[in-house]
Amino acid sequence: MKDTLDFEEVGEILNVPIKNKDLFLTAFTHRSYLNEHPTYELPSNERLEFLGDAVLQLYPQNTSIPVMKIQKVTLQILEQQ
């Protein structure tokens, strides 16, 4: 899939640069796809979903944190993956 997807074009459409192609594809990879394609090399998006849920739980508990700050921290965590 990495060879057939034009990441530059997708990034332009989304107005977001795609820096990590594997992370981008992982975000869209459901566990059921891995069951049907056992040789697929990337993991499912479950860890990213868990991280996203945890970040979203932070916001209502402490509304003094600006949304942009939460997004920045989330991106920093994802870039380390």
C-alpha positions in Angstrom: 0.0 0.0 0.0 2.9 2.4 0.7 4.0 2.1 -2.9 0.6 2.9 -4.4 -0.5 5.8 -2.1 0.6 9.3 -3.1 1.4 10.7 0.4 2.2 14.2 -1.0 -1.2 14.4 -2.7 -3.0 13.1 0.4 -1.1 15.6 2.6 -2.1 18.5 0.3 -5.8 17.4 0.4 -5.7 17.2 4.2 -3.6 20.3 4.4 -1.2 18.4 6.7 2.3 17.3 5.9 2.7 13.5 6.3 6.1 13.1 7.9 5.8 9.5 9.0 4.2 7.3 6.3 4.1 4.2 8.6 2.3 6.1 11.3 -0.2 7.5 8.9 -1.0 4.1 7.5 -1.2 2.6 11.0 -3.8 5.2 11.9 -6.1 3.8 9.2 -5.3 0.1 9.8 -8.1 -1.8 11.5 -7.4 -5.0 13.4 -9.8 -6.9 11.1 -7.6 -5.9 8.1 -4.7 -7.6 9.8 -6.7 -10.7 10.3 -7.4 -10.9 6.6 -3.8 -9.9 5.6 -1.5 -11.7 8.0 1.6 -10.6 6.1 0.8 -6.9 6.4 3.8 -5.3 8.1 2.3 -2.5 10.2 0.3 -2.8 13.5 -3.4 -1.9 13.9 -4.6 1.5 15.0 -5.6 0.3 18.5 -2.7 1.9 20.3 -3.3 5.2 18.6 -7.0 5.0 19.5 -6.2 4.3 23.1 -3.8 7.3 23.2 -6.4 9.5 21.6 -9.0 8.5 24.1 -6.6 9.2 27.0 -5.8 12.6 25.6 -9.5 13.5 25.2 -10.1 12.5 28.8 -7.6 15.1 29.9 -9.4 18.0 28.4 -12.7 18.0 30.3 -10.9 17.4 33.6 -8.7 20.5 33.2 -10.2 23.1 31.0 -7.4 25.5 31.8 -5.2 23.6 29.3 -5.7 25.2 25.8 -6.8 22.7 23.1 -3.8 23.7 21.0 -1.4 22.7 23.9 -3.1 19.2 24.1 -2.8 18.8 20.3 0.9 19.8 20.4 1.6 17.3 23.2 -0.3 14.6 21.3 1.7 15.2 18.1 5.0 15.1 20.1 4.0 11.7 21.5 3.0 10.3 18.1 6.2 11.5 16.5 8.2 9.4 19.0 6.3 6.3 18.0 
